[in-house]
Structure formats: structure tokens, C-alpha cells
Amino acid sequence: MKRWIWILIVIAVLIGGFFGYRAYRTSQQQASLSDLQTVEASSGSLTGTVGATGTVRANQAVTLMFQTSGTVETVSVRMGDQVVIGEELAQLKRTSLSSQVIMAQADLVTAQRALDDLLYSVQAIAMAQRSLAQAQDALDDANYMLSVRQEGNRASQETLDATRADLILAERDVEQAQAMFDRLAGRPEDDPTRAIALSNLAAVRQRRDSIQRNLNWYIGGPSETEQALLDADVAFAEAQLADALREWERVKDGPDPEDVAAAEARVAAAQATVELARVKAPFAGTITSVEVKPGDQVNPGTMAFGLADLSRLLVDVEISEVDINRVQVGQPVILNFDAVLDRDFQGEVVEIGLTGLVVQGVVNFEVTVALTDPDEAIKPGMTAAVNIVVSEIENVLLVPNRAVRLRDGERVVYVLEQGELKPVRIELGISSETYSEVIGGELQEGDLIVLNPPSILFEAGQGPGFFGR
């Protein structure tokens, strides 16, 4: 009898435990459902982004150094000053410079004067023109002499006839003078009449011989030596003319570009040496540091100033090879800075690297972003969170990223339907930081999506229900 009583007691305890446990689980489920956060599935616009972080840098930045030794005489700027290209920032005392730098000033004056003469003086053109004319005259004279001294060209027929007639008369004069002297030849040598007769004889003989030589020259030709000299004179005159012509061609249309380039190079070399005594701004920007003071002794390589162009701020970020083809130059960018909270800054993609950088087996591409609305609060060196807007779509079904779970290899969201939690399969398209596009599945607009589904959930009165992530 006692045995059946114990059996009944055990059965009663088991039945009571079952209903008690079921009531406990039901109360737990109700409490769990009351803690759920939900949102209705709805349509809207979605901005797809690719995110990365990077460091702000200036468009241009440089550390300026002294190029020679000396003593600093003046420092013309302070940190934060705006300077223009070519502005003098510091200068060394002239007396502290090397002799080479000091003498460069005189070399610069000489080289500049030579360049000005080359560019603006017409003297070279006039001299070349005169030399060309003189060379042409010399060649004409040489050709004339070569021609007139050839056989048959030395005299005209009239000249030959006249010379022959003069020779006949000269022969007659010699005969007459010889006859007169012969009659007086017996007189003493100091006899005046005899002396006059002898002098006349000598004079007419000289005249006859001169006419004979002229006639011989007229009817003769040059010797081998004379011909060689005549040909050489012509060749030399031709060479001089060719040189003069080349010089004229070189300067007639203005100075030779090569001469100008050489003169400009001499000016530039002297100017560069003179500028060693100064530090100038290579571009317009802001002085970011001043490292020297008047009186400091400096050497080549001594740091002088920091200069940066802060008018355009850039951020370099590394984008994965998976996303790089979605990034294009000109795409808008949203930037955030830890130094400036609760504010979005705008930017634009301005450059995309053409080759990937491999770091620990991961391939990234460098992308440069320019801030389009820079602020004084943003400074080079700050860290920026960069979100590149790669796509924008309108009127699509959206789901919060935090609600998406992976169940049996598929993406699902849990919806609350008549007090019960139900998994709904979805297919996703593009995503932003907070939402994703739904391109397929069973989710309908208006469904109540659970943002924080519990890991384990039992449906009231039905044993284990849908649970898990």
C-alpha cells in the first residue's frame, strides 16, 4: 500500500514540476519579449561608403635650411606668418660670407650686362653685316686679280697696240741718243755735253726696257708660283666670306639662342651663388617653425624654418583591393576628427594610387582625399576617419546592420509577429555604417524587426522555438 502512495507522490511532484517549469519559462519568455528593441522595416535612401583612417597633411611642406656658412643678420618672419613665393625669410651678414659668395655679386653684374648686350644691342648685327660686305669685296678683288693675270687677259688689244707703238718710238729714241753719245764719246768724261748725252741715253734705254717688260707681261701668263699664290688668295677670300656669311646668318634674326642660353646660365650661376646668403620661401604658405635667431652661427644644412601650404589639406588613406574599384576620383567624402566632435567635414577624392602596397600579405591602394571645407581647428598631423561615398540609392528596403544575424549559413533578421519571434531570410546589397539594402528574401516593408533578438528563446506552450544567431 505504501508503495503506491510513494508512486502517486512522485507522479504528483513530476507533474507539478513540469507545470511549474513551464510557467517559469513562459514568464521568462514574456519578460524577454518585453525587453526587445524593434523597428519597422521601411524604404529609404542609402549611401554606400568605404571607410578608412588617415593623417592630415599639408598640400606642400618643406624644411628650409641654410646653404652656406655665416652669421645670421636678420630673421624677417615669426611662426604663423603668411609668406609669398620668393619672400626673404632670413639673411646672413655679408662680412661673414666666403669670398666666393661675396664676389658673386660682381660676377652677377657682369653676366647680366653681357646678357643685356646680347639681347638688346644691334652692334653684333652691324659688325656681322660689315664683315660680310668686306669679305665679299675681298673675294671679288681676288677673283679679279686671278682673271686679269691670266694669259690673254692682261691687256686689251688697244693697250697692246699702244705699247708696241711706244716700244718702236722708244727704240728710235735709244738709237738717236746712242748716235749723239757716240759723237761725243771721245771727249773727256767730265765734259758736260758728253755727260748730258750719256744721261739721256740711259734714260731712253730705261724707258724702252720698261715698255718692253710691260709688253712682255701683257702678252705672257703667270708662273707656277704666281698661279699658286693667285689661287690661294681666292681660296682664302672664299673661306673668309663663308665665315662672315655664317656669322651673319647666326645674328641677322637676333641673338643666337645658344648664346642667350649660355649667357643666361652665367647669370643664373652667379645669382644662385649670391642667393646662398639668403633663405627665401619656395612657395606661398605659413611659417610653421622658426629655428634661428639673429647672431646665430650657421653652416650648410642648418635648419632655418618650417613652411607649409595650409590652404589645401589632404588625407592619405589605404583602401583594400576589395574596395578600390568602387573608388573614383571626384567622389564625395565625409571626414570626422577626434579633435572636433559632433561635426562632419566634407572632402573629395583627388588621387588614387595605381599600384598596390603589400603589407603583411594584405594589398592596399593609397587614396588621397582633399578637404573641401577646411577649418582652423583641423591641423596637419591629426587623425581623420574617412568615409568615401561610393554609391547613393533611393527608395530601397533597408535593414539595420545590428539586426542582421547568420543562421544556418544564411543572413536573417528576426521579426516580431503576433507576440512571437520569427526568423526571416534576407539578401543584402550595398551597405553603409548603419544600414544595408535588402535585395531579396522574405522581409516585407512594415515588418517589425527585432534589433536585439535573444540568443535562446522558447515559444510559450510550444517547447523550443526559433533561437540562436
TIZAVO-771176 format. One line per 3 residues: number of its first residue (from 1); for each residue x, y, z of C-alpha. Coordinates in Angstrom, 2 decimals. Layout:
NUM	X/Y/Z | ...;
//
This chain:
1	0.00/0.00/0.00 | 2.76/2.32/0.90 | 4.44/1.64/-2.44;
4	1.55/3.02/-4.47 | 1.38/6.06/-2.26 | 5.01/6.83/-3.00;
7	4.42/6.31/-6.69 | 1.49/8.73/-6.64 | 3.54/11.26/-4.73;
10	6.39/11.05/-7.26 | 3.94/11.42/-10.18 | 2.34/14.42/-8.49;
13	5.75/16.03/-7.94 | 6.76/15.45/-11.58 | 3.50/16.90/-12.90;
16	3.80/19.88/-10.56 | 7.45/20.39/-11.56 | 6.57/20.27/-15.27;
19	3.80/22.83/-14.99 | 5.93/24.94/-12.66 | 8.89/24.89/-15.03;
22	6.60/25.69/-17.96 | 5.13/28.61/-16.08 | 8.65/29.78/-15.25;
25	9.77/29.58/-18.90 | 6.64/31.34/-20.05 | 7.25/34.15/-17.59;
28	10.87/34.30/-18.75 | 9.78/34.48/-22.38 | 7.31/37.23/-21.66;
31	9.95/39.15/-19.76 | 12.40/38.62/-22.65 | 9.89/39.80/-25.24;
34	9.21/42.91/-23.19 | 12.93/43.79/-23.41 | 13.13/43.55/-27.22;
37	14.01/46.66/-29.26 | 12.15/46.82/-32.55 | 11.93/48.95/-35.65;
40	9.66/48.74/-38.69 | 11.19/47.67/-41.96 | 10.89/50.67/-44.27;
43	12.14/52.07/-47.55 | 14.54/54.99/-47.86 | 17.76/56.21/-49.35;
46	21.14/54.63/-48.66 | 24.62/55.97/-49.05 | 27.27/53.32/-49.55;
49	30.69/54.19/-48.15 | 34.18/52.79/-47.95 | 35.86/53.69/-44.69;
52	39.47/54.12/-43.59 | 41.60/56.30/-41.35 | 44.49/58.56/-42.25;
55	46.57/61.50/-41.15 | 46.05/65.09/-42.26 | 48.92/66.65/-44.19;
58	49.52/69.96/-45.91 | 49.41/70.30/-49.66 | 53.13/71.18/-49.56;
61	55.55/71.17/-46.68 | 59.29/71.75/-46.53 | 62.09/72.30/-44.05;
64	64.26/75.21/-45.21 | 67.99/75.10/-44.49 | 70.98/77.41/-44.92;
67	73.20/76.63/-47.89 | 76.43/78.27/-46.71 | 78.26/79.25/-43.54;
70	77.92/82.62/-41.88 | 76.29/84.70/-39.16 | 72.54/85.35/-39.22;
73	71.93/89.08/-39.65 | 68.13/89.26/-39.95 | 65.15/86.97/-39.39;
76	62.10/88.52/-41.06 | 59.26/86.19/-40.03 | 57.68/84.55/-37.00;
79	55.83/81.28/-36.63 | 52.34/81.56/-38.10 | 53.24/84.32/-40.58;
82	51.87/84.04/-44.11 | 54.55/84.43/-46.79 | 54.53/84.64/-50.57;
85	56.75/82.81/-53.00 | 60.23/84.30/-53.13 | 59.85/86.27/-49.89;
88	63.11/86.67/-47.97 | 62.95/84.96/-44.58 | 66.50/85.39/-43.30;
91	69.84/86.83/-44.42 | 73.47/86.28/-43.42 | 75.93/89.09/-42.72;
94	77.90/89.90/-45.83 | 81.18/90.14/-43.95 | 80.71/86.62/-42.57;
97	80.41/85.04/-46.01 | 83.12/83.34/-48.05 | 84.92/85.37/-50.71;
100	83.28/83.26/-53.41 | 79.82/84.35/-52.29 | 80.88/87.99/-51.90;
103	82.50/88.15/-55.38 | 79.45/86.51/-56.93 | 77.70/89.88/-56.73;
106	80.26/91.42/-59.10 | 80.06/88.37/-61.36 | 76.31/88.76/-61.45;
109	76.55/92.39/-62.59 | 78.99/91.46/-65.36 | 76.97/88.48/-66.52;
112	73.73/90.48/-66.54 | 75.32/93.25/-68.57 | 76.62/90.73/-71.10;
115	73.18/89.18/-71.37 | 71.56/92.60/-71.87 | 74.09/93.46/-74.58;
118	73.34/90.18/-76.31 | 69.59/90.66/-76.15 | 69.25/94.36/-76.87;
121	72.42/95.59/-78.66 | 72.46/95.83/-82.51 | 76.23/96.17/-82.66;
124	76.76/92.50/-83.35 | 74.38/92.63/-86.31 | 76.09/95.72/-87.76;
127	79.54/94.21/-87.36 | 78.45/90.96/-88.99 | 76.94/92.89/-91.88;
130	80.13/94.92/-92.38 | 82.33/91.84/-92.17 | 80.17/90.14/-94.78;
133	80.49/93.08/-97.18 | 84.26/93.30/-96.67 | 84.66/89.59/-97.26;
136	82.67/89.82/-100.48 | 84.85/92.72/-101.69 | 88.00/90.79/-100.88;
139	86.76/87.79/-102.82 | 85.81/89.98/-105.79 | 89.32/91.52/-105.77;
142	90.98/88.11/-105.55 | 88.91/86.76/-108.44 | 89.65/89.90/-110.46;
145	93.38/89.54/-109.91 | 93.21/85.85/-110.81 | 91.37/86.68/-114.01;
148	93.38/89.67/-115.22 | 96.68/87.95/-114.65 | 95.90/85.05/-116.96;
151	97.42/84.95/-120.44 | 95.30/86.91/-122.90 | 93.52/88.84/-120.18;
154	96.29/91.20/-119.10 | 95.61/93.93/-121.62 | 93.18/94.91/-124.31;
157	94.16/94.98/-127.95 | 94.28/98.78/-127.85 | 96.70/98.60/-124.91;
160	98.85/96.08/-126.76 | 98.89/98.21/-129.91 | 99.74/101.34/-127.97;
163	102.51/99.56/-126.05 | 104.05/98.19/-129.25 | 103.93/101.69/-130.78;
166	105.55/103.10/-127.63 | 108.24/100.43/-127.89 | 109.02/101.41/-131.52;
169	109.31/105.06/-130.55 | 111.42/104.13/-127.54 | 113.78/102.11/-129.82;
172	114.11/105.11/-132.11 | 114.86/107.36/-129.14 | 117.52/104.92/-127.98;
175	119.12/104.90/-131.47 | 119.16/108.69/-131.60 | 120.52/109.03/-128.09;
178	123.18/106.39/-128.88 | 124.24/108.28/-132.05 | 124.51/111.57/-130.11;
181	126.60/109.92/-127.39 | 128.82/108.19/-129.97 | 129.73/111.58/-131.47;
184	130.76/112.86/-128.06 | 132.31/109.67/-126.74 | 135.88/110.93/-127.44;
187	135.56/113.87/-125.08 | 136.74/113.70/-121.54 | 134.42/112.03/-119.05;
190	133.99/115.27/-117.16 | 132.78/117.08/-120.23 | 129.26/118.42/-119.52;
193	127.96/117.84/-123.05 | 129.19/114.23/-123.02 | 127.63/113.71/-119.56;
196	124.26/115.02/-120.74 | 124.34/112.75/-123.78 | 125.15/109.73/-121.57;
199	122.35/110.58/-119.15 | 119.84/110.91/-122.00 | 120.96/107.56/-123.39;
202	120.47/105.86/-120.05 | 117.01/107.40/-119.60 | 115.69/106.36/-123.00;
205	117.11/102.87/-122.52 | 115.29/102.55/-119.18 | 112.08/103.76/-120.75;
208	112.45/101.29/-123.62 | 113.17/98.38/-121.23 | 110.14/99.32/-119.11;
211	107.88/99.33/-122.13 | 109.35/96.01/-123.24 | 108.69/94.47/-119.81;
214	105.13/95.75/-119.89 | 104.60/94.32/-123.34 | 106.10/91.01/-122.27;
217	103.82/90.96/-119.21 | 100.74/91.83/-121.29 | 101.30/89.01/-123.74;
220	102.59/86.49/-121.16 | 100.97/84.37/-118.35 | 101.63/83.77/-114.65;
223	104.40/81.49/-113.49 | 103.61/78.35/-111.50 | 104.36/80.13/-108.23;
226	102.33/83.21/-109.20 | 99.38/80.99/-110.20 | 99.53/79.14/-106.85;
229	99.52/82.44/-104.97 | 96.57/83.73/-107.00 | 94.59/80.52/-106.34;
232	95.45/80.68/-102.63 | 94.26/84.27/-102.42 | 90.91/83.29/-103.95;
235	90.53/80.27/-101.61 | 91.35/82.38/-98.55 | 88.86/85.06/-99.60;
238	86.19/82.41/-100.14 | 86.82/80.98/-96.66 | 86.56/84.44/-95.10;
241	83.30/85.03/-96.95 | 81.88/81.70/-95.73 | 82.79/82.58/-92.13;
244	81.25/86.03/-92.46 | 78.10/84.54/-94.01 | 77.70/82.04/-91.17;
247	78.11/84.79/-88.61 | 75.55/86.92/-90.43 | 73.06/84.06/-90.57;
250	73.61/83.50/-86.86 | 72.88/87.07/-85.78 | 70.71/88.58/-88.51;
253	67.43/87.47/-86.88 | 68.56/88.38/-83.38 | 70.89/86.74/-80.88;
256	71.71/83.08/-81.23 | 69.54/81.04/-78.81 | 72.60/79.05/-77.76;
259	74.48/82.26/-76.94 | 71.47/83.52/-74.98 | 71.24/80.22/-73.11;
262	74.92/80.38/-72.23 | 74.62/84.00/-71.04 | 71.53/83.18/-69.01;
265	73.36/80.22/-67.46 | 76.17/82.52/-66.34 | 73.61/84.90/-64.81;
268	71.81/82.04/-63.10 | 75.05/80.62/-61.71 | 76.07/83.98/-60.26;
271	72.57/84.59/-58.92 | 72.50/81.17/-57.25 | 75.79/81.90/-55.50;
274	74.53/85.29/-54.31 | 71.32/83.70/-53.02 | 73.31/81.38/-50.77;
277	73.35/84.26/-48.28 | 69.55/84.29/-48.04 | 66.74/81.92/-47.19;
280	63.63/82.51/-49.31 | 60.19/80.93/-49.44 | 60.00/78.45/-52.36;
283	56.19/78.69/-52.35 | 53.43/80.64/-50.64 | 52.41/79.27/-47.27;
286	52.55/79.53/-43.49 | 55.69/79.53/-41.35 | 55.31/76.50/-39.09;
289	58.63/76.78/-37.22 | 61.50/79.25/-36.75 | 64.77/77.61/-35.74;
292	67.25/80.55/-35.87 | 67.80/83.99/-34.37 | 69.99/86.96/-35.38;
295	73.58/86.34/-34.37 | 73.42/82.56/-34.72 | 76.36/80.88/-36.44;
298	75.10/78.54/-39.17 | 76.58/76.02/-41.57 | 75.28/74.33/-44.71;
301	72.34/72.15/-43.66 | 71.47/74.12/-40.53 | 67.66/74.12/-40.13;
304	66.09/77.55/-40.54 | 62.31/77.39/-40.99 | 59.38/75.06/-41.50;
307	56.99/76.11/-44.27 | 53.66/74.53/-45.22 | 50.87/75.37/-47.63;
310	47.85/75.04/-45.36 | 45.42/76.40/-47.93 | 44.72/72.84/-49.03;
313	44.66/69.97/-46.55 | 44.93/66.36/-47.66 | 44.43/62.98/-46.05;
316	46.12/59.84/-47.36 | 44.29/56.58/-46.60 | 44.82/52.95/-47.60;
319	41.87/51.19/-49.24 | 41.69/47.43/-49.57 | 41.95/45.85/-53.01;
322	38.43/44.52/-52.41 | 37.00/48.05/-52.38 | 39.43/50.04/-54.54;
325	37.49/49.58/-57.80 | 34.47/51.24/-56.17 | 36.50/54.37/-55.51;
328	36.72/57.05/-58.21 | 38.35/60.47/-58.40 | 35.80/63.16/-57.61;
331	33.69/61.09/-55.24 | 32.47/62.97/-52.14 | 33.96/62.12/-48.77;
334	32.77/62.57/-45.19 | 35.52/63.12/-42.61 | 35.41/63.07/-38.82;
337	38.07/64.10/-36.33 | 38.52/63.20/-32.69 | 39.66/66.79/-32.16;
340	36.35/68.18/-33.46 | 33.45/66.16/-32.12 | 29.87/66.10/-33.44;
343	30.78/67.65/-36.78 | 31.16/66.19/-40.25 | 33.66/67.67/-42.68;
346	33.38/67.38/-46.45 | 36.05/66.22/-48.84 | 36.71/64.83/-52.28;
349	38.82/62.02/-53.71 | 41.62/63.69/-55.70 | 44.07/60.86/-56.39;
352	44.10/57.05/-56.47 | 47.30/55.02/-56.40 | 48.00/52.95/-59.48;
355	49.94/50.20/-57.72 | 49.10/48.29/-54.58 | 51.12/48.24/-51.38;
358	51.56/44.81/-49.81 | 51.71/44.87/-46.01 | 51.72/41.52/-44.20;
361	50.10/39.85/-47.18 | 47.30/42.44/-47.46 | 47.12/44.55/-50.63;
364	46.01/48.16/-50.18 | 45.93/51.14/-52.51 | 46.71/54.68/-51.39;
367	43.90/57.17/-51.93 | 44.29/60.92/-51.37 | 41.35/62.97/-50.13;
370	41.22/66.78/-50.12 | 39.14/68.66/-47.54 | 36.71/70.98/-49.30;
373	35.65/72.86/-46.17 | 38.82/73.12/-44.04 | 38.64/74.73/-40.63;
376	41.27/76.33/-38.43 | 40.63/73.53/-35.94 | 41.95/70.96/-38.44;
379	45.74/70.81/-38.42 | 48.33/68.64/-40.15 | 49.09/65.52/-38.16;
382	45.54/64.96/-36.89 | 43.90/61.59/-37.40 | 40.83/61.56/-39.64;
385	38.11/58.96/-40.05 | 37.38/58.94/-43.78 | 34.20/57.61/-45.38;
388	34.24/57.72/-49.17 | 30.75/57.84/-50.67 | 30.90/55.19/-53.39;
391	27.16/54.89/-54.16 | 23.81/56.51/-53.39 | 20.45/54.80/-53.98;
394	16.88/55.94/-53.37 | 13.63/54.19/-52.30 | 15.02/50.78/-51.32;
397	14.07/48.48/-48.45 | 16.53/48.98/-45.61 | 17.51/46.88/-42.62;
400	19.66/47.98/-39.65 | 23.04/46.26/-39.69 | 22.81/45.50/-35.96;
403	19.70/43.36/-36.56 | 21.27/41.02/-39.11 | 22.23/37.53/-37.89;
406	23.77/34.48/-39.56 | 21.62/31.30/-39.21 | 22.40/28.03/-40.96;
409	24.72/29.85/-43.39 | 22.08/32.45/-44.35 | 21.56/36.02/-43.30;
412	18.35/36.53/-41.36 | 16.60/39.13/-39.27 | 14.11/38.32/-36.52;
415	10.68/39.88/-36.76 | 8.05/40.08/-34.04 | 4.80/38.68/-35.35;
418	1.77/38.29/-33.03 | 3.99/38.16/-29.98 | 6.27/35.52/-31.45;
421	9.82/35.85/-32.73 | 10.30/34.62/-36.28 | 13.48/34.46/-38.41;
424	13.18/35.95/-41.92 | 15.77/35.23/-44.61 | 17.26/38.27/-46.43;
427	19.74/39.03/-49.22 | 21.78/42.22/-48.87 | 23.12/44.70/-51.41;
430	25.24/47.73/-50.62 | 25.80/48.78/-47.04 | 26.63/51.88/-45.03;
433	27.83/52.04/-41.45 | 24.32/51.57/-40.04 | 22.01/50.22/-42.77;
436	22.08/47.73/-45.64 | 19.98/47.40/-48.78 | 17.64/44.38/-48.93;
439	17.67/42.99/-52.48 | 15.92/39.66/-51.83 | 14.37/37.35/-49.26;
442	11.12/37.33/-47.32 | 11.25/40.61/-45.42 | 8.34/42.94/-46.16;
445	8.00/46.64/-45.62 | 6.26/47.20/-42.28 | 7.61/44.05/-40.61;
448	8.68/44.68/-37.04 | 12.42/43.95/-36.99 | 13.99/43.00/-33.67;
451	17.27/44.78/-33.07 | 18.36/42.67/-30.10 | 16.99/39.13/-30.51;
454	17.86/36.85/-27.57 | 20.27/34.01/-28.11 | 17.81/31.38/-26.81;
457	14.04/31.74/-26.97 | 11.17/29.26/-26.30 | 7.75/29.91/-27.63;
460	5.10/29.78/-24.93 | 3.33/26.44/-24.84 | 5.24/25.01/-27.80;
463	8.61/23.96/-26.47 | 11.80/25.23/-28.14 | 11.18/27.83/-30.83;
466	13.49/29.74/-33.18 | 16.61/30.82/-31.42 | 20.27/31.38/-31.98;
469	22.14/33.75/-34.23;
//
